Amino acid sequence: MAANSAVTLNLPGLPAGTSAVILNVTVTAPANSGYLTVYPGSGAAPTTSNLNFSAGETIPNLVVVAVTNGKVSFFNGSSGTVHVIADLFGAYAQ
């Protein structure tokens, strides 16, 4: 993932009425220290982070995030690149 940028992930196959998902999110091989924010697939990123990391560190966190149209977004708040792994762990349906 590029520095100071966001990517949106489509989560196909979610049950109808899914309002939120549980993701195991891992940051690995960050070039610089920073943070990762996970948020619903549309709109602006919130001002809070889900993971804080140092250069070269691999760190996971379990994240509960609302979904918008089956999508979630990730924001890399660092001045360097980072690899992000997201595993779908569960979903909340209305």
PDB file of N, CA, C and O in Angstrom:
ATOM      1  N   MET A   1       0.835  -1.165   0.000  1.00  0.00           N
ATOM      2  CA  MET A   1       0.000   0.000   0.000  1.00  0.00           C
ATOM      3  C   MET A   1       0.886   1.237   0.000  1.00  0.00           C
ATOM      4  O   MET A   1       1.883   1.290   0.720  1.00  0.00           O
ATOM      5  N   ALA A   2       0.534   2.210  -0.788  1.00  0.00           N
ATOM      6  CA  ALA A   2       1.331   3.432  -0.887  1.00  0.00           C
ATOM      7  C   ALA A   2       1.226   4.276   0.385  1.00  0.00           C
ATOM      8  O   ALA A   2       0.286   4.136   1.168  1.00  0.00           O
ATOM      9  N   ALA A   3       2.201   5.144   0.567  1.00  0.00           N
ATOM     10  CA  ALA A   3       2.230   6.044   1.721  1.00  0.00           C
ATOM     11  C   ALA A   3       1.043   6.997   1.705  1.00  0.00           C
ATOM     12  O   ALA A   3       0.626   7.468   0.647  1.00  0.00           O
ATOM     13  N   ASN A   4       0.504   7.275   2.885  1.00  0.00           N
ATOM     14  CA  ASN A   4      -0.589   8.243   3.055  1.00  0.00           C
ATOM     15  C   ASN A   4      -1.692   8.072   2.026  1.00  0.00           C
ATOM     16  O   ASN A   4      -2.120   9.041   1.399  1.00  0.00           O
ATOM     17  N   SER A   5      -2.152   6.840   1.853  1.00  0.00           N
ATOM     18  CA  SER A   5      -3.194   6.573   0.868  1.00  0.00           C
ATOM     19  C   SER A   5      -4.192   5.560   1.418  1.00  0.00           C
ATOM     20  O   SER A   5      -3.953   4.908   2.434  1.00  0.00           O
ATOM     21  N   ALA A   6      -5.316   5.449   0.718  1.00  0.00           N
ATOM     22  CA  ALA A   6      -6.367   4.508   1.102  1.00  0.00           C
ATOM     23  C   ALA A   6      -6.641   3.535  -0.030  1.00  0.00           C
ATOM     24  O   ALA A   6      -6.463   3.864  -1.203  1.00  0.00           O
ATOM     25  N   VAL A   7      -7.078   2.329   0.331  1.00  0.00           N
ATOM     26  CA  VAL A   7      -7.571   1.347  -0.634  1.00  0.00           C
ATOM     27  C   VAL A   7      -8.897   0.812  -0.104  1.00  0.00           C
ATOM     28  O   VAL A   7      -9.116   0.745   1.105  1.00  0.00           O
ATOM     29  N   THR A   8      -9.773   0.435  -1.025  1.00  0.00           N
ATOM     30  CA  THR A   8     -11.072  -0.115  -0.651  1.00  0.00           C
ATOM     31  C   THR A   8     -11.119  -1.574  -1.066  1.00  0.00           C
ATOM     32  O   THR A   8     -10.716  -1.934  -2.173  1.00  0.00           O
ATOM     33  N   LEU A   9     -11.613  -2.402  -0.167  1.00  0.00           N
ATOM     34  CA  LEU A   9     -11.695  -3.842  -0.385  1.00  0.00           C
ATOM     35  C   LEU A   9     -13.153  -4.243  -0.524  1.00  0.00           C
ATOM     36  O   LEU A   9     -13.968  -3.952   0.352  1.00  0.00           O
ATOM     37  N   ASN A  10     -13.481  -4.907  -1.619  1.00  0.00           N
ATOM     38  CA  ASN A  10     -14.817  -5.444  -1.825  1.00  0.00           C
ATOM     39  C   ASN A  10     -14.890  -6.808  -1.149  1.00  0.00           C
ATOM     40  O   ASN A  10     -14.000  -7.640  -1.328  1.00  0.00           O
ATOM     41  N   LEU A  11     -15.943  -7.040  -0.378  1.00  0.00           N
ATOM     42  CA  LEU A  11     -16.127  -8.312   0.321  1.00  0.00           C
ATOM     43  C   LEU A  11     -17.326  -9.048  -0.281  1.00  0.00           C
ATOM     44  O   LEU A  11     -18.424  -8.993   0.274  1.00  0.00           O
ATOM     45  N   PRO A  12     -17.129  -9.733  -1.402  1.00  0.00           N
ATOM     46  CA  PRO A  12     -18.249 -10.419  -2.055  1.00  0.00           C
ATOM     47  C   PRO A  12     -18.718 -11.609  -1.226  1.00  0.00           C
ATOM     48  O   PRO A  12     -17.954 -12.189  -0.455  1.00  0.00           O
ATOM     49  N   GLY A  13     -19.985 -11.958  -1.399  1.00  0.00           N
ATOM     50  CA  GLY A  13     -20.519 -13.145  -0.744  1.00  0.00           C
ATOM     51  C   GLY A  13     -20.965 -12.955   0.690  1.00  0.00           C
ATOM     52  O   GLY A  13     -21.257 -13.935   1.375  1.00  0.00           O
ATOM     53  N   LEU A  14     -21.028 -11.709   1.168  1.00  0.00           N
ATOM     54  CA  LEU A  14     -21.517 -11.480   2.526  1.00  0.00           C
ATOM     55  C   LEU A  14     -23.005 -11.789   2.581  1.00  0.00           C
ATOM     56  O   LEU A  14     -23.711 -11.579   1.595  1.00  0.00           O
ATOM     57  N   PRO A  15     -23.497 -12.286   3.719  1.00  0.00           N
ATOM     58  CA  PRO A  15     -24.941 -12.534   3.840  1.00  0.00           C
ATOM     59  C   PRO A  15     -25.743 -11.249   3.660  1.00  0.00           C
ATOM     60  O   PRO A  15     -25.261 -10.165   3.992  1.00  0.00           O
ATOM     61  N   ALA A  16     -26.952 -11.362   3.142  1.00  0.00           N
ATOM     62  CA  ALA A  16     -27.819 -10.196   2.977  1.00  0.00           C
ATOM     63  C   ALA A  16     -28.026  -9.517   4.327  1.00  0.00           C
ATOM     64  O   ALA A  16     -28.194 -10.190   5.345  1.00  0.00           O
ATOM     65  N   GLY A  17     -28.013  -8.210   4.336  1.00  0.00           N
ATOM     66  CA  GLY A  17     -28.225  -7.453   5.561  1.00  0.00           C
ATOM     67  C   GLY A  17     -26.998  -7.314   6.437  1.00  0.00           C
ATOM     68  O   GLY A  17     -27.113  -6.867   7.579  1.00  0.00           O
ATOM     69  N   THR A  18     -25.825  -7.681   5.940  1.00  0.00           N
ATOM     70  CA  THR A  18     -24.608  -7.545   6.739  1.00  0.00           C
ATOM     71  C   THR A  18     -24.347  -6.078   7.037  1.00  0.00           C
ATOM     72  O   THR A  18     -24.288  -5.248   6.130  1.00  0.00           O
ATOM     73  N   SER A  19     -24.192  -5.769   8.322  1.00  0.00           N
ATOM     74  CA  SER A  19     -23.961  -4.384   8.720  1.00  0.00           C
ATOM     75  C   SER A  19     -22.518  -4.138   9.160  1.00  0.00           C
ATOM     76  O   SER A  19     -22.043  -3.003   9.125  1.00  0.00           O
ATOM     77  N   ALA A  20     -21.824  -5.197   9.572  1.00  0.00           N
ATOM     78  CA  ALA A  20     -20.436  -5.053  10.024  1.00  0.00           C
ATOM     79  C   ALA A  20     -19.715  -6.388   9.871  1.00  0.00           C
ATOM     80  O   ALA A  20     -20.341  -7.446   9.794  1.00  0.00           O
ATOM     81  N   VAL A  21     -18.396  -6.316   9.828  1.00  0.00           N
ATOM     82  CA  VAL A  21     -17.578  -7.520   9.732  1.00  0.00           C
ATOM     83  C   VAL A  21     -16.481  -7.489  10.791  1.00  0.00           C
ATOM     84  O   VAL A  21     -16.103  -6.438  11.307  1.00  0.00           O
ATOM     85  N   ILE A  22     -15.994  -8.674  11.086  1.00  0.00           N
ATOM     86  CA  ILE A  22     -14.838  -8.824  11.964  1.00  0.00           C
ATOM     87  C   ILE A  22     -13.677  -9.236  11.072  1.00  0.00           C
ATOM     88  O   ILE A  22     -13.757 -10.247  10.375  1.00  0.00           O
ATOM     89  N   LEU A  23     -12.602  -8.462  11.089  1.00  0.00           N
ATOM     90  CA  LEU A  23     -11.429  -8.739  10.269  1.00  0.00           C
ATOM     91  C   LEU A  23     -10.210  -8.919  11.156  1.00  0.00           C
ATOM     92  O   LEU A  23     -10.015  -8.166  12.111  1.00  0.00           O
ATOM     93  N   ASN A  24      -9.390  -9.912  10.844  1.00  0.00           N
ATOM     94  CA  ASN A  24      -8.071  -9.999  11.439  1.00  0.00           C
ATOM     95  C   ASN A  24      -7.151  -9.261  10.472  1.00  0.00           C
ATOM     96  O   ASN A  24      -6.852  -9.765   9.390  1.00  0.00           O
ATOM     97  N   VAL A  25      -6.703  -8.074  10.857  1.00  0.00           N
ATOM     98  CA  VAL A  25      -5.907  -7.214   9.985  1.00  0.00           C
ATOM     99  C   VAL A  25      -4.455  -7.249  10.457  1.00  0.00           C
ATOM    100  O   VAL A  25      -4.169  -7.045  11.637  1.00  0.00           O
ATOM    101  N   THR A  26      -3.549  -7.508   9.525  1.00  0.00           N
ATOM    102  CA  THR A  26      -2.125  -7.566   9.846  1.00  0.00           C
ATOM    103  C   THR A  26      -1.365  -6.590   8.965  1.00  0.00           C
ATOM    104  O   THR A  26      -1.554  -6.553   7.749  1.00  0.00           O
ATOM    105  N   VAL A  27      -0.505  -5.800   9.592  1.00  0.00           N
ATOM    106  CA  VAL A  27       0.420  -4.918   8.874  1.00  0.00           C
ATOM    107  C   VAL A  27       1.779  -5.603   8.907  1.00  0.00           C
ATOM    108  O   VAL A  27       2.226  -6.065   9.957  1.00  0.00           O
ATOM    109  N   THR A  28       2.430  -5.665   7.755  1.00  0.00           N
ATOM    110  CA  THR A  28       3.753  -6.264   7.703  1.00  0.00           C
ATOM    111  C   THR A  28       4.663  -5.472   6.764  1.00  0.00           C
ATOM    112  O   THR A  28       4.194  -4.844   5.815  1.00  0.00           O
ATOM    113  N   ALA A  29       5.932  -5.506   7.032  1.00  0.00           N
ATOM    114  CA  ALA A  29       6.973  -4.857   6.226  1.00  0.00           C
ATOM    115  C   ALA A  29       6.759  -3.357   6.018  1.00  0.00           C
ATOM    116  O   ALA A  29       6.971  -2.865   4.909  1.00  0.00           O
ATOM    117  N   PRO A  30       6.343  -2.612   7.056  1.00  0.00           N
ATOM    118  CA  PRO A  30       6.221  -1.170   6.847  1.00  0.00           C
ATOM    119  C   PRO A  30       7.593  -0.522   6.688  1.00  0.00           C
ATOM    120  O   PRO A  30       8.529  -0.844   7.419  1.00  0.00           O
ATOM    121  N   ALA A  31       7.702   0.382   5.739  1.00  0.00           N
ATOM    122  CA  ALA A  31       8.964   1.073   5.496  1.00  0.00           C
ATOM    123  C   ALA A  31       9.245   2.115   6.578  1.00  0.00           C
ATOM    124  O   ALA A  31      10.404   2.394   6.885  1.00  0.00           O
ATOM    125  N   ASN A  32       8.187   2.692   7.156  1.00  0.00           N
ATOM    126  CA  ASN A  32       8.314   3.719   8.190  1.00  0.00           C
ATOM    127  C   ASN A  32       7.271   3.465   9.271  1.00  0.00           C
ATOM    128  O   ASN A  32       6.343   2.682   9.069  1.00  0.00           O
ATOM    129  N   SER A  33       7.419   4.114  10.397  1.00  0.00           N
ATOM    130  CA  SER A  33       6.410   4.044  11.450  1.00  0.00           C
ATOM    131  C   SER A  33       5.141   4.736  10.998  1.00  0.00           C
ATOM    132  O   SER A  33       5.185   5.638  10.161  1.00  0.00           O
ATOM    133  N   GLY A  34       4.000   4.314  11.552  1.00  0.00           N
ATOM    134  CA  GLY A  34       2.739   4.945  11.197  1.00  0.00           C
ATOM    135  C   GLY A  34       1.572   4.235  11.825  1.00  0.00           C
ATOM    136  O   GLY A  34       1.702   3.589  12.865  1.00  0.00           O
ATOM    137  N   TYR A  35       0.423   4.360  11.181  1.00  0.00           N
ATOM    138  CA  TYR A  35      -0.798   3.742  11.679  1.00  0.00           C
ATOM    139  C   TYR A  35      -1.671   3.298  10.512  1.00  0.00           C
ATOM    140  O   TYR A  35      -1.520   3.773   9.386  1.00  0.00           O
ATOM    141  N   LEU A  36      -2.591   2.374  10.805  1.00  0.00           N
ATOM    142  CA  LEU A  36      -3.557   1.910   9.825  1.00  0.00           C
ATOM    143  C   LEU A  36      -4.949   2.131  10.399  1.00  0.00           C
ATOM    144  O   LEU A  36      -5.213   1.794  11.553  1.00  0.00           O
ATOM    145  N   THR A  37      -5.827   2.692   9.596  1.00  0.00           N
ATOM    146  CA  THR A  37      -7.216   2.896   9.989  1.00  0.00           C
ATOM    147  C   THR A  37      -8.110   2.089   9.062  1.00  0.00           C
ATOM    148  O   THR A  37      -7.972   2.156   7.841  1.00  0.00           O
ATOM    149  N   VAL A  38      -9.034   1.320   9.652  1.00  0.00           N
ATOM    150  CA  VAL A  38     -10.004   0.537   8.893  1.00  0.00           C
ATOM    151  C   VAL A  38     -11.366   1.190   9.115  1.00  0.00           C
ATOM    152  O   VAL A  38     -11.733   1.485  10.252  1.00  0.00           O
ATOM    153  N   TYR A  39     -12.124   1.420   8.026  1.00  0.00           N
ATOM    154  CA  TYR A  39     -13.389   2.150   8.146  1.00  0.00           C
ATOM    155  C   TYR A  39     -14.351   1.714   7.042  1.00  0.00           C
ATOM    156  O   TYR A  39     -13.934   1.071   6.078  1.00  0.00           O
ATOM    157  N   PRO A  40     -15.645   2.061   7.174  1.00  0.00           N
ATOM    158  CA  PRO A  40     -16.615   1.664   6.150  1.00  0.00           C
ATOM    159  C   PRO A  40     -16.174   2.118   4.763  1.00  0.00           C
ATOM    160  O   PRO A  40     -15.467   3.116   4.623  1.00  0.00           O
ATOM    161  N   GLY A  41     -16.590   1.388   3.751  1.00  0.00           N
ATOM    162  CA  GLY A  41     -16.117   1.578   2.386  1.00  0.00           C
ATOM    163  C   GLY A  41     -16.355   2.908   1.725  1.00  0.00           C
ATOM    164  O   GLY A  41     -15.794   3.160   0.658  1.00  0.00           O
ATOM    165  N   SER A  42     -17.153   3.767   2.302  1.00  0.00           N
ATOM    166  CA  SER A  42     -17.336   5.093   1.711  1.00  0.00           C
ATOM    167  C   SER A  42     -17.184   6.140   2.807  1.00  0.00           C
ATOM    168  O   SER A  42     -17.293   5.841   3.996  1.00  0.00           O
ATOM    169  N   GLY A  43     -16.934   7.347   2.389  1.00  0.00           N
ATOM    170  CA  GLY A  43     -16.770   8.413   3.364  1.00  0.00           C
ATOM    171  C   GLY A  43     -15.324   8.616   3.758  1.00  0.00           C
ATOM    172  O   GLY A  43     -14.416   7.963   3.244  1.00  0.00           O
ATOM    173  N   ALA A  44     -15.138   9.520   4.665  1.00  0.00           N
ATOM    174  CA  ALA A  44     -13.786   9.871   5.113  1.00  0.00           C
ATOM    175  C   ALA A  44     -13.326   8.946   6.233  1.00  0.00           C
ATOM    176  O   ALA A  44     -14.136   8.422   6.998  1.00  0.00           O
ATOM    177  N   ALA A  45     -12.030   8.758   6.315  1.00  0.00           N
ATOM    178  CA  ALA A  45     -11.450   7.956   7.393  1.00  0.00           C
ATOM    179  C   ALA A  45     -11.620   8.686   8.727  1.00  0.00           C
ATOM    180  O   ALA A  45     -11.471   9.907   8.787  1.00  0.00           O
ATOM    181  N   PRO A  46     -11.931   7.946   9.800  1.00  0.00           N
ATOM    182  CA  PRO A  46     -12.015   8.583  11.118  1.00  0.00           C
ATOM    183  C   PRO A  46     -10.635   9.004  11.606  1.00  0.00           C
ATOM    184  O   PRO A  46      -9.624   8.663  10.993  1.00  0.00           O
ATOM    185  N   THR A  47     -10.594   9.732  12.690  1.00  0.00           N
ATOM    186  CA  THR A  47      -9.323  10.223  13.220  1.00  0.00           C
ATOM    187  C   THR A  47      -8.663   9.244  14.184  1.00  0.00           C
ATOM    188  O   THR A  47      -7.619   9.559  14.755  1.00  0.00           O
ATOM    189  N   THR A  48      -9.244   8.073  14.376  1.00  0.00           N
ATOM    190  CA  THR A  48      -8.650   7.060  15.249  1.00  0.00           C
ATOM    191  C   THR A  48      -8.039   5.946  14.405  1.00  0.00           C
ATOM    192  O   THR A  48      -8.447   5.724  13.265  1.00  0.00           O
ATOM    193  N   SER A  49      -7.061   5.252  14.972  1.00  0.00           N
ATOM    194  CA  SER A  49      -6.390   4.175  14.239  1.00  0.00           C
ATOM    195  C   SER A  49      -6.754   2.824  14.831  1.00  0.00           C
ATOM    196  O   SER A  49      -7.198   2.734  15.976  1.00  0.00           O
ATOM    197  N   ASN A  50      -6.561   1.771  14.040  1.00  0.00           N
ATOM    198  CA  ASN A  50      -6.773   0.405  14.492  1.00  0.00           C
ATOM    199  C   ASN A  50      -5.468  -0.310  14.791  1.00  0.00           C
ATOM    200  O   ASN A  50      -5.432  -1.212  15.629  1.00  0.00           O
ATOM    201  N   LEU A  51      -4.398   0.082  14.116  1.00  0.00           N
ATOM    202  CA  LEU A  51      -3.075  -0.479  14.359  1.00  0.00           C
ATOM    203  C   LEU A  51      -2.041   0.634  14.305  1.00  0.00           C
ATOM    204  O   LEU A  51      -2.098   1.502  13.434  1.00  0.00           O
ATOM    205  N   ASN A  52      -1.110   0.608  15.227  1.00  0.00           N
ATOM    206  CA  ASN A  52       0.045   1.511  15.198  1.00  0.00           C
ATOM    207  C   ASN A  52       1.275   0.634  15.027  1.00  0.00           C
ATOM    208  O   ASN A  52       1.383  -0.412  15.666  1.00  0.00           O
ATOM    209  N   PHE A  53       2.200   1.045  14.176  1.00  0.00           N
ATOM    210  CA  PHE A  53       3.337   0.180  13.877  1.00  0.00           C
ATOM    211  C   PHE A  53       4.630   0.973  13.745  1.00  0.00           C
ATOM    212  O   PHE A  53       4.627   2.181  13.508  1.00  0.00           O
ATOM    213  N   SER A  54       5.724   0.257  13.906  1.00  0.00           N
ATOM    214  CA  SER A  54       7.073   0.800  13.711  1.00  0.00           C
ATOM    215  C   SER A  54       7.645   0.225  12.419  1.00  0.00           C
ATOM    216  O   SER A  54       7.164  -0.794  11.921  1.00  0.00           O
ATOM    217  N   ALA A  55       8.645   0.863  11.890  1.00  0.00           N
ATOM    218  CA  ALA A  55       9.290   0.386  10.659  1.00  0.00           C
ATOM    219  C   ALA A  55       9.744  -1.061  10.837  1.00  0.00           C
ATOM    220  O   ALA A  55      10.368  -1.404  11.841  1.00  0.00           O
ATOM    221  N   GLY A  56       9.425  -1.907   9.854  1.00  0.00           N
ATOM    222  CA  GLY A  56       9.856  -3.298   9.858  1.00  0.00           C
ATOM    223  C   GLY A  56       9.046  -4.236  10.736  1.00  0.00           C
ATOM    224  O   GLY A  56       9.312  -5.439  10.742  1.00  0.00           O
ATOM    225  N   GLU A  57       8.072  -3.733  11.475  1.00  0.00           N
ATOM    226  CA  GLU A  57       7.298  -4.534  12.422  1.00  0.00           C
ATOM    227  C   GLU A  57       6.127  -5.234  11.724  1.00  0.00           C
ATOM    228  O   GLU A  57       5.518  -4.683  10.808  1.00  0.00           O
ATOM    229  N   THR A  58       5.824  -6.457  12.173  1.00  0.00           N
ATOM    230  CA  THR A  58       4.603  -7.147  11.762  1.00  0.00           C
ATOM    231  C   THR A  58       3.691  -7.180  12.965  1.00  0.00           C
ATOM    232  O   THR A  58       4.078  -7.664  14.028  1.00  0.00           O
ATOM    233  N   ILE A  59       2.462  -6.662  12.806  1.00  0.00           N
ATOM    234  CA  ILE A  59       1.542  -6.567  13.939  1.00  0.00           C
ATOM    235  C   ILE A  59       0.108  -6.800  13.481  1.00  0.00           C
ATOM    236  O   ILE A  59      -0.343  -6.187  12.513  1.00  0.00           O
ATOM    237  N   PRO A  60      -0.626  -7.703  14.187  1.00  0.00           N
ATOM    238  CA  PRO A  60      -2.031  -7.944  13.846  1.00  0.00           C
ATOM    239  C   PRO A  60      -2.972  -7.264  14.843  1.00  0.00           C
ATOM    240  O   PRO A  60      -2.560  -6.853  15.928  1.00  0.00           O
ATOM    241  N   ASN A  61      -4.239  -7.156  14.452  1.00  0.00           N
ATOM    242  CA  ASN A  61      -5.277  -6.688  15.362  1.00  0.00           C
ATOM    243  C   ASN A  61      -6.620  -7.169  14.834  1.00  0.00           C
ATOM    244  O   ASN A  61      -6.849  -7.192  13.624  1.00  0.00           O
ATOM    245  N   LEU A  62      -7.512  -7.554  15.754  1.00  0.00           N
ATOM    246  CA  LEU A  62      -8.863  -7.933  15.389  1.00  0.00           C
ATOM    247  C   LEU A  62      -9.702  -6.664  15.348  1.00  0.00           C
ATOM    248  O   LEU A  62      -9.742  -5.913  16.323  1.00  0.00           O
ATOM    249  N   VAL A  63     -10.376  -6.419  14.222  1.00  0.00           N
ATOM    250  CA  VAL A  63     -11.087  -5.164  13.989  1.00  0.00           C
ATOM    251  C   VAL A  63     -12.547  -5.452  13.653  1.00  0.00           C
ATOM    252  O   VAL A  63     -12.839  -6.302  12.812  1.00  0.00           O
ATOM    253  N   VAL A  64     -13.461  -4.744  14.311  1.00  0.00           N
ATOM    254  CA  VAL A  64     -14.876  -4.777  13.946  1.00  0.00           C
ATOM    255  C   VAL A  64     -15.166  -3.471  13.225  1.00  0.00           C
ATOM    256  O   VAL A  64     -14.927  -2.391  13.765  1.00  0.00           O
ATOM    257  N   VAL A  65     -15.685  -3.570  11.997  1.00  0.00           N
ATOM    258  CA  VAL A  65     -15.906  -2.369  11.186  1.00  0.00           C
ATOM    259  C   VAL A  65     -17.231  -2.500  10.430  1.00  0.00           C
ATOM    260  O   VAL A  65     -17.570  -3.569   9.922  1.00  0.00           O
ATOM    261  N   ALA A  66     -17.965  -1.397  10.369  1.00  0.00           N
ATOM    262  CA  ALA A  66     -19.193  -1.366   9.570  1.00  0.00           C
ATOM    263  C   ALA A  66     -18.828  -1.496   8.094  1.00  0.00           C
ATOM    264  O   ALA A  66     -17.745  -1.096   7.668  1.00  0.00           O
ATOM    265  N   VAL A  67     -19.755  -2.061   7.326  1.00  0.00           N
ATOM    266  CA  VAL A  67     -19.536  -2.164   5.881  1.00  0.00           C
ATOM    267  C   VAL A  67     -20.515  -1.251   5.161  1.00  0.00           C
ATOM    268  O   VAL A  67     -21.633  -1.029   5.624  1.00  0.00           O
ATOM    269  N   THR A  68     -20.083  -0.728   4.032  1.00  0.00           N
ATOM    270  CA  THR A  68     -20.943   0.070   3.166  1.00  0.00           C
ATOM    271  C   THR A  68     -20.949  -0.596   1.804  1.00  0.00           C
ATOM    272  O   THR A  68     -19.914  -0.682   1.142  1.00  0.00           O
ATOM    273  N   ASN A  69     -22.117  -1.067   1.386  1.00  0.00           N
ATOM    274  CA  ASN A  69     -22.241  -1.769   0.098  1.00  0.00           C
ATOM    275  C   ASN A  69     -21.234  -2.907  -0.025  1.00  0.00           C
ATOM    276  O   ASN A  69     -20.679  -3.132  -1.100  1.00  0.00           O
ATOM    277  N   GLY A  70     -20.997  -3.626   1.073  1.00  0.00           N
ATOM    278  CA  GLY A  70     -20.091  -4.769   1.052  1.00  0.00           C
ATOM    279  C   GLY A  70     -18.624  -4.407   0.950  1.00  0.00           C
ATOM    280  O   GLY A  70     -17.813  -5.233   0.531  1.00  0.00           O
ATOM    281  N   LYS A  71     -18.263  -3.172   1.331  1.00  0.00           N
ATOM    282  CA  LYS A  71     -16.879  -2.723   1.203  1.00  0.00           C
ATOM    283  C   LYS A  71     -16.366  -2.112   2.501  1.00  0.00           C
ATOM    284  O   LYS A  71     -17.119  -1.519   3.274  1.00  0.00           O
ATOM    285  N   VAL A  72     -15.048  -2.276   2.719  1.00  0.00           N
ATOM    286  CA  VAL A  72     -14.335  -1.599   3.798  1.00  0.00           C
ATOM    287  C   VAL A  72     -13.095  -0.948   3.200  1.00  0.00           C
ATOM    288  O   VAL A  72     -12.596  -1.377   2.159  1.00  0.00           O
ATOM    289  N   SER A  73     -12.610   0.080   3.860  1.00  0.00           N
ATOM    290  CA  SER A  73     -11.424   0.787   3.375  1.00  0.00           C
ATOM    291  C   SER A  73     -10.324   0.763   4.419  1.00  0.00           C
ATOM    292  O   SER A  73     -10.576   0.607   5.614  1.00  0.00           O
ATOM    293  N   PHE A  74      -9.102   0.920   3.941  1.00  0.00           N
ATOM    294  CA  PHE A  74      -7.913   0.932   4.778  1.00  0.00           C
ATOM    295  C   PHE A  74      -7.107   2.178   4.445  1.00  0.00           C
ATOM    296  O   PHE A  74      -6.887   2.479   3.272  1.00  0.00           O
ATOM    297  N   PHE A  75      -6.662   2.908   5.473  1.00  0.00           N
ATOM    298  CA  PHE A  75      -5.828   4.090   5.257  1.00  0.00           C
ATOM    299  C   PHE A  75      -4.471   3.870   5.899  1.00  0.00           C
ATOM    300  O   PHE A  75      -4.376   3.589   7.094  1.00  0.00           O
ATOM    301  N   ASN A  76      -3.427   3.999   5.100  1.00  0.00           N
ATOM    302  CA  ASN A  76      -2.050   3.890   5.580  1.00  0.00           C
ATOM    303  C   ASN A  76      -1.569   5.282   5.989  1.00  0.00           C
ATOM    304  O   ASN A  76      -1.260   6.110   5.132  1.00  0.00           O
ATOM    305  N   GLY A  77      -1.506   5.534   7.268  1.00  0.00           N
ATOM    306  CA  GLY A  77      -1.066   6.829   7.781  1.00  0.00           C
ATOM    307  C   GLY A  77       0.415   6.826   8.101  1.00  0.00           C
ATOM    308  O   GLY A  77       0.808   7.034   9.249  1.00  0.00           O
ATOM    309  N   SER A  78       1.227   6.592   7.103  1.00  0.00           N
ATOM    310  CA  SER A  78       2.677   6.667   7.288  1.00  0.00           C
ATOM    311  C   SER A  78       3.308   7.234   6.022  1.00  0.00           C
ATOM    312  O   SER A  78       2.676   7.306   4.968  1.00  0.00           O
ATOM    313  N   SER A  79       4.551   7.629   6.151  1.00  0.00           N
ATOM    314  CA  SER A  79       5.254   8.209   5.008  1.00  0.00           C
ATOM    315  C   SER A  79       5.946   7.149   4.153  1.00  0.00           C
ATOM    316  O   SER A  79       6.707   7.477   3.244  1.00  0.00           O
ATOM    317  N   GLY A  80       5.676   5.873   4.451  1.00  0.00           N
ATOM    318  CA  GLY A  80       6.272   4.784   3.680  1.00  0.00           C
ATOM    319  C   GLY A  80       5.230   3.756   3.284  1.00  0.00           C
ATOM    320  O   GLY A  80       4.083   3.810   3.728  1.00  0.00           O
ATOM    321  N   THR A  81       5.639   2.829   2.452  1.00  0.00           N
ATOM    322  CA  THR A  81       4.738   1.761   2.021  1.00  0.00           C
ATOM    323  C   THR A  81       4.539   0.736   3.130  1.00  0.00           C
ATOM    324  O   THR A  81       5.327   0.652   4.072  1.00  0.00           O
ATOM    325  N   VAL A  82       3.463  -0.044   2.997  1.00  0.00           N
ATOM    326  CA  VAL A  82       3.152  -1.086   3.976  1.00  0.00           C
ATOM    327  C   VAL A  82       2.354  -2.181   3.274  1.00  0.00           C
ATOM    328  O   VAL A  82       1.609  -1.908   2.333  1.00  0.00           O
ATOM    329  N   HIS A  83       2.514  -3.412   3.734  1.00  0.00           N
ATOM    330  CA  HIS A  83       1.705  -4.523   3.253  1.00  0.00           C
ATOM    331  C   HIS A  83       0.596  -4.762   4.268  1.00  0.00           C
ATOM    332  O   HIS A  83       0.843  -4.746   5.474  1.00  0.00           O
ATOM    333  N   VAL A  84      -0.630  -4.982   3.786  1.00  0.00           N
ATOM    334  CA  VAL A  84      -1.777  -5.212   4.659  1.00  0.00           C
ATOM    335  C   VAL A  84      -2.430  -6.539   4.278  1.00  0.00           C
ATOM    336  O   VAL A  84      -2.691  -6.799   3.103  1.00  0.00           O
ATOM    337  N   ILE A  85      -2.687  -7.362   5.269  1.00  0.00           N
ATOM    338  CA  ILE A  85      -3.393  -8.635   5.097  1.00  0.00           C
ATOM    339  C   ILE A  85      -4.679  -8.549   5.900  1.00  0.00           C
ATOM    340  O   ILE A  85      -4.640  -8.216   7.085  1.00  0.00           O
ATOM    341  N   ALA A  86      -5.823  -8.842   5.281  1.00  0.00           N
ATOM    342  CA  ALA A  86      -7.106  -8.807   5.980  1.00  0.00           C
ATOM    343  C   ALA A  86      -7.822 -10.138   5.781  1.00  0.00           C
ATOM    344  O   ALA A  86      -8.135 -10.524   4.655  1.00  0.00           O
ATOM    345  N   ASP A  87      -8.079 -10.837   6.893  1.00  0.00           N
ATOM    346  CA  ASP A  87      -8.815 -12.101   6.872  1.00  0.00           C
ATOM    347  C   ASP A  87     -10.202 -11.869   7.449  1.00  0.00           C
ATOM    348  O   ASP A  87     -10.335 -11.341   8.553  1.00  0.00           O
ATOM    349  N   LEU A  88     -11.236 -12.260   6.710  1.00  0.00           N
ATOM    350  CA  LEU A  88     -12.602 -12.131   7.179  1.00  0.00           C
ATOM    351  C   LEU A  88     -12.857 -13.203   8.239  1.00  0.00           C
ATOM    352  O   LEU A  88     -12.741 -14.396   7.958  1.00  0.00           O
ATOM    353  N   PHE A  89     -13.201 -12.782   9.442  1.00  0.00           N
ATOM    354  CA  PHE A  89     -13.394 -13.680  10.570  1.00  0.00           C
ATOM    355  C   PHE A  89     -14.868 -13.930  10.862  1.00  0.00           C
ATOM    356  O   PHE A  89     -15.241 -15.010  11.320  1.00  0.00           O
ATOM    357  N   GLY A  90     -15.706 -12.927  10.596  1.00  0.00           N
ATOM    358  CA  GLY A  90     -17.134 -13.064  10.865  1.00  0.00           C
ATOM    359  C   GLY A  90     -17.896 -11.866  10.362  1.00  0.00           C
ATOM    360  O   GLY A  90     -17.303 -10.882   9.919  1.00  0.00           O
ATOM    361  N   ALA A  91     -19.244 -11.948  10.430  1.00  0.00           N
ATOM    362  CA  ALA A  91     -20.086 -10.864   9.965  1.00  0.00           C
ATOM    363  C   ALA A  91     -21.293 -10.712  10.872  1.00  0.00           C
ATOM    364  O   ALA A  91     -21.783 -11.685  11.446  1.00  0.00           O
ATOM    365  N   TYR A  92     -21.767  -9.477  10.994  1.00  0.00           N
ATOM    366  CA  TYR A  92     -22.994  -9.173  11.735  1.00  0.00           C
ATOM    367  C   TYR A  92     -24.074  -8.828  10.719  1.00  0.00           C
ATOM    368  O   TYR A  92     -23.879  -7.962   9.867  1.00  0.00           O
ATOM    369  N   ALA A  93     -25.206  -9.504  10.811  1.00  0.00           N
ATOM    370  CA  ALA A  93     -26.326  -9.197   9.909  1.00  0.00           C
ATOM    371  C   ALA A  93     -27.481  -8.618  10.731  1.00  0.00           C
ATOM    372  O   ALA A  93     -27.682  -8.969  11.893  1.00  0.00           O
ATOM    373  N   GLN A  94     -28.227  -7.724  10.092  1.00  0.00           N
ATOM    374  CA  GLN A  94     -29.359  -7.109  10.775  1.00  0.00           C
ATOM    375  C   GLN A  94     -30.534  -8.038  10.815  1.00  0.00           C
ATOM    376  O   GLN A  94     -31.582  -7.685  11.355  1.00  0.00           O
TER     377      GLN A  94
END
